[in-house]
């Protein structure tokens, strides 16, 4: 592989991860090339070379958050029996993900959904797709578990998790994670 290509890939990964971290504490809109360069220890020109635009950085931040979420919450439990067993494992993995402080501002999806929920464009679509993918996963597992209304139950589980993230971020209430897991587990049955 060409050395420039390898350096570009490293720059892209480092900047995308740093941008995802920033998005959880300050929002996707707060990401600027200069601030990202300073936070990531990269040059502005290097960032612009691999991304081209601020919007491309924001979309890359969403993609990186998805990659991290899949690696830390979904992949570790994917071998669990589908349905109730996998759902309970997902809830445990989500709580572990939060406790580990994978993102400095908590759940990336919670942080960005409100910010981009009323917008259009590539960044908003990336945020929506990430949230939809999570809800679809919950609905599919709930259907396998025999839920009478997988969409309703997925809504409830997601609401409990987002509420726990909010309470933890606003009030430092880590017990909210256990409360949300218990309430969500009751939905699972």
C-alpha positions as CSV (number, residue, x, y, z in Angstrom):
1,X,0.0,0.0,0.0
2,X,1.2,3.5,-0.8
3,X,2.5,5.3,2.3
4,X,0.3,8.3,1.6
5,X,-2.7,6.1,1.5
6,X,-1.9,4.5,4.8
7,X,-1.3,7.9,6.4
8,X,-4.6,9.1,5.0
9,X,-6.4,6.1,6.4
10,X,-4.9,6.7,9.9
11,X,-5.8,10.3,9.7
12,X,-9.3,9.5,8.7
13,X,-9.8,7.0,11.5
14,X,-8.3,9.2,14.2
15,X,-10.2,12.3,13.1
16,X,-13.5,10.4,12.8
17,X,-13.1,8.9,16.3
18,X,-12.2,12.3,17.8
19,X,-15.2,13.9,16.0
20,X,-17.5,11.2,17.4
21,X,-16.2,11.9,20.9
22,X,-16.8,15.7,20.4
23,X,-20.3,15.1,19.1
24,X,-21.3,13.4,22.4
25,X,-20.2,16.4,24.5
26,X,-20.7,19.4,22.2
27,X,-22.8,18.2,19.3
28,X,-22.1,17.4,15.7
29,X,-22.6,21.1,14.8
30,X,-19.7,22.1,17.0
31,X,-17.2,20.2,15.0
32,X,-14.9,22.5,13.1
33,X,-11.8,21.6,11.2
34,X,-9.6,23.7,13.5
35,X,-11.1,22.4,16.7
36,X,-10.9,18.8,15.4
37,X,-7.3,19.3,14.3
38,X,-6.4,20.6,17.8
39,X,-8.3,17.8,19.6
40,X,-7.0,15.0,17.4
41,X,-3.4,16.3,17.2
42,X,-3.7,16.5,13.4
43,X,-3.1,19.3,10.9
44,X,-6.1,21.1,9.4
45,X,-4.7,20.4,5.9
46,X,-4.4,16.7,6.7
47,X,-8.0,16.6,7.8
48,X,-9.3,18.5,4.8
49,X,-7.3,16.3,2.5
50,X,-9.0,13.1,3.7
51,X,-12.5,14.6,4.2
52,X,-12.8,17.6,2.0
53,X,-15.8,19.2,3.9
54,X,-17.1,19.6,7.4
55,X,-20.2,17.7,6.4
56,X,-18.0,14.7,5.4
57,X,-16.4,14.9,8.8
58,X,-19.8,14.8,10.5
59,X,-20.9,11.8,8.4
60,X,-17.7,10.0,9.2
61,X,-18.3,10.7,12.9
62,X,-21.7,9.0,12.7
63,X,-20.1,6.0,10.8
64,X,-17.4,5.8,13.4
65,X,-19.9,5.8,16.3
66,X,-21.8,3.0,14.5
67,X,-18.6,1.0,14.2
68,X,-17.8,1.5,17.9
69,X,-21.4,0.6,18.9
70,X,-21.4,-2.6,16.8
71,X,-18.0,-3.6,18.2
72,X,-18.8,-2.9,21.9
73,X,-22.6,-3.6,22.2
74,X,-23.8,-5.9,19.4
75,X,-20.9,-8.1,18.2
76,X,-20.0,-9.4,21.7
77,X,-23.5,-10.8,22.1
78,X,-24.3,-11.9,18.6
79,X,-23.7,-15.5,19.3
80,X,-26.3,-15.5,22.1
81,X,-29.6,-17.3,21.3
82,X,-31.9,-15.0,19.3
83,X,-34.8,-13.5,21.1
84,X,-35.0,-13.1,24.8
85,X,-31.5,-14.3,25.6
86,X,-29.9,-12.0,23.0
87,X,-32.1,-9.1,24.1
88,X,-31.0,-9.5,27.7
89,X,-27.4,-9.8,26.6
90,X,-27.8,-6.6,24.5
91,X,-29.1,-4.7,27.6
92,X,-26.2,-5.9,29.7
93,X,-23.7,-4.9,26.9
94,X,-25.4,-1.5,26.6
95,X,-25.0,-0.8,30.3
96,X,-21.4,-2.0,30.2
97,X,-20.8,0.3,27.2
98,X,-22.1,3.2,29.2
99,X,-20.2,2.4,32.3
100,X,-17.0,2.0,30.3
101,X,-17.3,5.6,29.1
102,X,-16.7,4.6,25.5
103,X,-17.8,8.1,24.5
104,X,-17.1,11.0,26.9
105,X,-20.7,12.3,26.6
106,X,-22.5,9.0,26.9
107,X,-24.6,7.5,24.1
108,X,-23.8,8.9,20.7
109,X,-27.3,8.2,19.4
110,X,-29.0,10.0,22.2
111,X,-26.7,13.0,21.9
112,X,-27.1,13.4,18.2
113,X,-30.8,12.4,17.7
114,X,-32.2,15.5,19.3
115,X,-29.7,17.7,17.5
116,X,-30.5,16.4,14.1
117,X,-34.1,15.1,14.5
118,X,-35.7,18.1,12.7
119,X,-33.1,18.5,9.9
120,X,-32.5,17.2,6.4
121,X,-29.4,16.3,4.6
122,X,-26.6,13.7,4.7
123,X,-25.7,14.1,8.4
124,X,-29.3,14.0,9.5
125,X,-29.9,10.9,7.3
126,X,-26.9,9.2,8.8
127,X,-28.1,9.9,12.3
128,X,-31.6,8.6,11.4
129,X,-30.2,5.5,9.8
130,X,-28.2,4.7,12.9
131,X,-31.2,5.1,15.2
132,X,-33.4,3.1,12.7
133,X,-30.8,0.3,12.6
134,X,-30.9,0.0,16.4
135,X,-34.7,0.0,16.6
136,X,-34.9,-2.5,13.8
137,X,-32.6,-4.8,15.7
138,X,-34.7,-4.5,18.8
139,X,-37.9,-5.1,16.9
140,X,-36.5,-8.2,15.2
141,X,-35.2,-9.7,18.4
142,X,-38.6,-8.9,20.1
143,X,-40.5,-10.5,17.3
144,X,-38.3,-13.6,17.7
145,X,-39.0,-13.5,21.4
146,X,-42.7,-13.6,20.7
147,X,-43.7,-10.0,21.5
148,X,-47.2,-9.2,20.5
149,X,-46.1,-5.7,19.4
150,X,-42.4,-5.5,18.7
151,X,-42.5,-1.9,17.6
152,X,-44.2,-0.8,20.8
153,X,-41.8,-2.9,22.9
154,X,-38.8,-1.6,21.1
155,X,-40.0,2.0,21.7
156,X,-40.3,1.3,25.4
157,X,-36.9,-0.3,25.7
158,X,-35.3,2.5,23.7
159,X,-37.0,5.1,25.8
160,X,-35.8,3.5,29.0
161,X,-32.2,3.5,27.7
162,X,-32.3,7.0,26.4
163,X,-33.8,8.2,29.7
164,X,-31.0,6.5,31.7
165,X,-28.4,8.1,29.5
166,X,-30.0,11.5,30.0
167,X,-30.2,11.1,33.8
168,X,-26.6,9.9,33.9
169,X,-25.3,12.8,31.9
170,X,-27.4,15.5,33.6
171,X,-27.3,14.3,37.2
172,X,-24.4,11.8,37.4
173,X,-27.0,9.2,38.3
174,X,-25.3,5.9,37.4
175,X,-28.1,3.9,39.1
176,X,-30.3,5.0,36.2
177,X,-28.5,2.5,34.0
178,X,-29.5,-0.4,36.3
179,X,-33.0,0.9,36.6
180,X,-33.3,1.2,32.8
181,X,-31.9,-2.3,32.3
182,X,-34.5,-3.7,34.8
183,X,-37.4,-1.9,33.2
184,X,-36.3,-3.0,29.7
185,X,-35.8,-6.6,30.9
186,X,-39.4,-6.5,32.1
187,X,-40.5,-5.6,28.6
188,X,-38.4,-8.5,27.2
189,X,-40.1,-10.9,29.7
